[in-house]
Amino acid sequence: MGQHSGHEVEEELADAAGEESNGYGSKETPGSLMEAYMQAEYIVSGHGSRKIKVLQEAFQHMDGEMDSDHYGNGETIEQFQRQMAEVLGKESAIFFPSGTMSQQIALRIYCDRKGLKRVAYHPLCHIEIHEENTLRELHQIEAVLLGEKDRLIRLEDVKAIEGDIACLLLELPQREIGGQLPSYEELEAISAYCREQGIKLHLDGARLFEITPYYQKTAAEICSLFDSVYVSFYKGIGGIAGAVLAGDADMMQESRVWKRRFGGDLIGLYPYILSSQYYFDQRKDKMGVYYEHAKQLAAMLNQCHAVRTLPEVPVSNMFHVHIALAQAEAEPIFSKMTQQFGIGLTSYLNESNETGHCSFELSLGDRYETVPQDQLQAALEWLDEQFRVLVPKS
């Protein structure tokens, strides 16, 4: 069953606080921490508020007489699609209102081409846990859940699939387990095996640009291992909404037809396209800075008693923070820290049914540079002291 209700609640909470959503299957959070967070002088994660000014900034210097796109056509959309096809190293690219739409279409095309409605992906893939059984209900596609929930898909998992599949979807980074990444050598091996076996390989690259510093590869180099790729423009890029699907020309022509069938050809998508292009140009070269900041902050957090980050050393600008306390115990501490030091570290805490401990996600962007490091260090030292009182040493 889809488990997106908590996720949607957290997206609403995060948007209200003016940050990128930190929800990953979360439960609704009581108001005190959120209230403290919204009043914090400094917010650690994200690029800034997702208020209307995000659109105003993108449009500030644009020519108001520029022609908009019209039902998927026109220079505004076509120029951006050409730009992204080149960035991603693919023959063609199509702009979509959402990544959910684009990925359903990619998998549907591969299944139809092979005459086999069966695909494989990670058990915590976005399609599996946040999209209400969309592949089965809309497309009658069977999903093979590959590997285990708490680790990445490995080549041995792909080789062990029983029966044929039309497509394998890999998510890089794997958000639900802290944004982990396989080695590049493992990716190359999976890609080579899929090509040998005639299995299409699709990349859920919602956060593709954020992983380029870790791999020390361009987006095009990473995408060369895949038959198709989806990228998001509202996550690390910080646009309003929108996504691109890229692949070979024939597939993109088919995806254009499916986009029309899905109702994705709005009369005008230009607010999404132009904001996507603006913030992509603003932030594409800053991913290395965000990545270094994530490693710096994770190291500081791992010095706190009863706190660990996943991964211990981040592989992108995003990671999860786990605290060896229940949500009800930890939340008042985080609220007080936020109020006392003016540092908004998180607006919510998720509690694990398995461990009884809580966690949250951090995704670093432009705002981290504005946080005074001495003030942040003092807040984390105070946090460490509080946790040492509550959590005995193991």
WOJOUR-V103980 format. One record per residue. N is the residue number from 1. RES is the residue in three letters. SS is DSSP state (a for helix, b for strand, c for the rest). OMEGA is omega in whole degrees, -180 to 180 (* if undefined). BURIAL is # if it has 16 or more other C-alpha atoms within 10 Angstrom, else .. Layout:
n: <N,N>
res: <RES,RES>
ss: <SS,SS>
omega: <OMEGA,OMEGA>
burial: <BURIAL,BURIAL>
//
This chain:
n: <1,2,3,4,5,6,7,8,9,10,11,12,13,14,15,16,17,18,19,20,21,22,23,24,25,26,27,28,29,30,31,32,33,34,35,36,37,38,39,40,41,42,43,44,45,46,47,48,49,50,51,52,53,54,55,56,57,58,59,60,61,62,63,64,65,66,67,68,69,70,71,72,73,74,75,76,77,78,79,80,81,82,83,84,85,86,87,88,89,90,91,92,93,94,95,96,97,98,99,100,101,102,103,104,105,106,107,108,109,110,111,112,113,114,115,116,117,118,119,120,121,122,123,124,125,126,127,128,129,130,131,132,133,134,135,136,137,138,139,140,141,142,143,144,145,146,147,148,149,150,151,152,153,154,155,156,157,158,159,160,161,162,163,164,165,166,167,168,169,170,171,172,173,174,175,176,177,178,179,180,181,182,183,184,185,186,187,188,189,190,191,192,193,194,195,196,197,198,199,200,201,202,203,204,205,206,207,208,209,210,211,212,213,214,215,216,217,218,219,220,221,222,223,224,225,226,227,228,229,230,231,232,233,234,235,236,237,238,239,240,241,242,243,244,245,246,247,248,249,250,251,252,253,254,255,256,257,258,259,260,261,262,263,264,265,266,267,268,269,270,271,272,273,274,275,276,277,278,279,280,281,282,283,284,285,286,287,288,289,290,291,292,293,294,295,296,297,298,299,300,301,302,303,304,305,306,307,308,309,310,311,312,313,314,315,316,317,318,319,320,321,322,323,324,325,326,327,328,329,330,331,332,333,334,335,336,337,338,339,340,341,342,343,344,345,346,347,348,349,350,351,352,353,354,355,356,357,358,359,360,361,362,363,364,365,366,367,368,369,370,371,372,373,374,375,376,377,378,379,380,381,382,383,384,385,386,387,388,389,390,391,392,393,394>
res: <MET,GLY,GLN,HIS,SER,GLY,HIS,GLU,VAL,GLU,GLU,GLU,LEU,ALA,ASP,ALA,ALA,GLY,GLU,GLU,SER,ASN,GLY,TYR,GLY,SER,LYS,GLU,THR,PRO,GLY,SER,LEU,MET,GLU,ALA,TYR,MET,GLN,ALA,GLU,TYR,ILE,VAL,SER,GLY,HIS,GLY,SER,ARG,LYS,ILE,LYS,VAL,LEU,GLN,GLU,ALA,PHE,GLN,HIS,MET,ASP,GLY,GLU,MET,ASP,SER,ASP,HIS,TYR,GLY,ASN,GLY,GLU,THR,ILE,GLU,GLN,PHE,GLN,ARG,GLN,MET,ALA,GLU,VAL,LEU,GLY,LYS,GLU,SER,ALA,ILE,PHE,PHE,PRO,SER,GLY,THR,MET,SER,GLN,GLN,ILE,ALA,LEU,ARG,ILE,TYR,CYS,ASP,ARG,LYS,GLY,LEU,LYS,ARG,VAL,ALA,TYR,HIS,PRO,LEU,CYS,HIS,ILE,GLU,ILE,HIS,GLU,GLU,ASN,THR,LEU,ARG,GLU,LEU,HIS,GLN,ILE,GLU,ALA,VAL,LEU,LEU,GLY,GLU,LYS,ASP,ARG,LEU,ILE,ARG,LEU,GLU,ASP,VAL,LYS,ALA,ILE,GLU,GLY,ASP,ILE,ALA,CYS,LEU,LEU,LEU,GLU,LEU,PRO,GLN,ARG,GLU,ILE,GLY,GLY,GLN,LEU,PRO,SER,TYR,GLU,GLU,LEU,GLU,ALA,ILE,SER,ALA,TYR,CYS,ARG,GLU,GLN,GLY,ILE,LYS,LEU,HIS,LEU,ASP,GLY,ALA,ARG,LEU,PHE,GLU,ILE,THR,PRO,TYR,TYR,GLN,LYS,THR,ALA,ALA,GLU,ILE,CYS,SER,LEU,PHE,ASP,SER,VAL,TYR,VAL,SER,PHE,TYR,LYS,GLY,ILE,GLY,GLY,ILE,ALA,GLY,ALA,VAL,LEU,ALA,GLY,ASP,ALA,ASP,MET,MET,GLN,GLU,SER,ARG,VAL,TRP,LYS,ARG,ARG,PHE,GLY,GLY,ASP,LEU,ILE,GLY,LEU,TYR,PRO,TYR,ILE,LEU,SER,SER,GLN,TYR,TYR,PHE,ASP,GLN,ARG,LYS,ASP,LYS,MET,GLY,VAL,TYR,TYR,GLU,HIS,ALA,LYS,GLN,LEU,ALA,ALA,MET,LEU,ASN,GLN,CYS,HIS,ALA,VAL,ARG,THR,LEU,PRO,GLU,VAL,PRO,VAL,SER,ASN,MET,PHE,HIS,VAL,HIS,ILE,ALA,LEU,ALA,GLN,ALA,GLU,ALA,GLU,PRO,ILE,PHE,SER,LYS,MET,THR,GLN,GLN,PHE,GLY,ILE,GLY,LEU,THR,SER,TYR,LEU,ASN,GLU,SER,ASN,GLU,THR,GLY,HIS,CYS,SER,PHE,GLU,LEU,SER,LEU,GLY,ASP,ARG,TYR,GLU,THR,VAL,PRO,GLN,ASP,GLN,LEU,GLN,ALA,ALA,LEU,GLU,TRP,LEU,ASP,GLU,GLN,PHE,ARG,VAL,LEU,VAL,PRO,LYS,SER>
ss: <c,c,c,c,a,a,a,a,a,a,a,a,a,a,a,a,a,c,c,c,c,c,c,c,c,c,c,c,c,c,a,a,a,a,a,a,a,a,c,c,c,b,b,c,c,b,c,c,c,c,c,c,a,a,a,a,a,a,a,c,c,c,c,c,c,c,c,c,c,b,c,c,b,c,a,a,a,a,a,a,a,a,a,a,a,a,a,a,c,c,c,b,b,b,b,b,c,c,a,a,a,a,a,a,a,a,a,a,a,a,a,a,a,a,c,c,c,b,b,b,b,b,c,c,c,a,a,a,a,a,c,c,c,a,a,a,a,a,a,c,c,b,b,b,b,b,c,c,c,c,c,c,c,c,a,a,a,a,a,c,c,c,c,c,c,c,b,b,b,b,b,c,c,b,a,a,a,c,c,b,c,c,c,a,a,a,a,a,a,a,a,a,a,a,a,a,a,c,c,b,b,b,b,b,b,c,c,a,a,a,a,a,a,a,a,c,c,c,a,a,a,a,a,c,c,c,c,b,b,b,b,b,c,c,c,c,c,c,c,c,c,c,b,b,b,b,b,c,a,a,a,a,a,a,a,a,a,a,a,a,a,c,c,c,c,c,c,c,c,a,a,a,a,a,a,a,a,a,a,a,a,a,a,c,c,c,a,a,a,a,a,a,a,a,a,a,a,a,a,a,a,c,c,c,c,c,b,b,b,b,c,c,c,c,c,c,c,b,b,b,b,b,b,c,c,c,a,a,a,a,a,a,a,a,a,a,a,a,a,a,a,c,b,b,c,c,c,c,c,b,b,c,c,c,c,c,c,b,b,b,b,b,b,b,c,a,a,a,a,a,c,c,a,a,a,a,a,a,a,a,a,a,a,a,a,a,a,a,a,a,c,c,c,c>
omega: <176,-177,-170,-174,177,178,-179,177,-178,176,179,179,-178,178,179,-180,178,177,173,-179,175,-176,173,-177,-171,171,179,-176,174,-168,-168,-180,178,-180,178,-179,-178,-180,-177,178,-179,176,-173,-170,174,-179,-177,-178,175,178,-176,-178,175,178,-180,180,-179,-175,-169,-175,-179,179,-179,179,177,178,175,170,-178,-179,174,-179,179,-173,-179,-179,-175,179,180,178,177,179,-177,175,179,180,-176,176,-179,-178,-173,178,179,177,180,175,-179,175,178,179,-174,-177,174,-177,179,-178,178,-180,-179,179,180,-179,-178,-176,-176,-176,-178,180,-179,175,-178,179,180,174,-180,-180,-176,-170,-176,-172,169,177,-172,-177,-179,-174,-177,-172,-178,178,178,178,173,-180,-167,178,-177,-173,-171,178,179,171,178,178,-179,177,-179,180,-176,180,178,-178,-177,171,178,-173,170,177,173,177,179,-7,-179,-168,-171,176,172,-179,180,179,172,173,179,178,177,177,179,-179,178,179,-179,-180,-180,179,177,-175,-179,178,176,-178,-178,-180,165,-177,179,180,-176,-174,-180,-177,-179,178,-179,-179,-175,179,173,176,-179,179,178,-177,179,178,-173,176,180,-177,170,174,180,177,177,-179,-178,180,175,173,-177,179,176,-176,174,170,-177,179,179,-172,-179,-180,-179,176,176,-178,177,178,-180,177,177,179,-179,-176,-177,178,175,-180,176,176,-170,177,179,-178,-175,177,177,-179,-179,-176,172,179,-180,-166,-175,-179,-178,-177,178,177,179,-180,179,177,179,179,179,-178,179,178,178,-180,-180,174,180,177,176,179,172,177,176,-5,177,172,-176,177,173,178,-176,176,178,179,-178,-179,-177,177,173,-180,-177,178,-173,-173,179,179,179,178,-179,178,-180,-179,-174,-175,179,-178,178,-179,178,179,-174,171,174,177,180,176,-176,-175,-174,179,-177,-177,172,-178,174,177,-170,180,-174,-172,-174,-179,-178,-176,177,-174,179,179,177,180,179,179,-179,175,176,178,179,180,-180,-178,179,177,-173,-173,179,177,-179,*>
burial: <.,.,#,#,.,#,#,#,#,#,#,.,#,#,#,#,#,#,#,#,#,#,#,#,#,#,#,#,#,.,.,#,#,#,.,#,#,#,.,#,.,#,#,#,#,#,#,#,#,#,.,.,.,#,#,.,.,#,.,.,.,.,.,.,.,.,.,#,#,#,.,#,.,.,.,#,#,#,.,#,#,#,.,#,#,#,.,#,#,#,#,#,#,#,#,#,#,#,#,#,#,#,#,#,#,#,#,#,#,#,#,.,.,.,.,#,#,#,#,#,#,#,#,#,#,#,#,#,#,#,.,.,#,#,#,.,.,.,.,.,#,#,#,#,#,#,#,.,.,.,#,#,#,#,#,.,.,#,.,.,.,.,.,.,#,#,#,#,#,#,#,#,#,#,#,#,#,#,#,#,#,#,.,.,.,.,#,#,.,#,#,.,.,#,.,.,.,.,#,#,#,#,#,#,#,#,#,#,#,#,#,#,#,#,#,.,.,#,#,#,.,#,#,#,#,#,#,#,#,#,#,#,#,#,#,#,#,#,#,#,#,#,#,#,#,#,#,.,.,.,#,#,.,.,#,#,.,#,#,.,.,.,.,#,#,.,.,#,#,#,#,#,#,#,#,#,#,#,#,#,.,.,#,.,.,#,#,#,#,#,#,#,#,#,#,.,#,#,#,.,#,#,.,#,#,#,#,#,#,#,#,#,#,#,#,#,#,#,#,#,#,#,#,#,#,#,#,.,.,#,#,.,#,#,#,.,#,#,#,.,#,#,#,#,#,#,#,#,#,#,#,.,.,.,.,.,#,#,#,#,#,#,#,#,#,#,#,#,.,.,#,.,.,.,.,#,.,.,#,#,#,#,#,#,.,#,#,.,.,.,.,.,.,.>
//
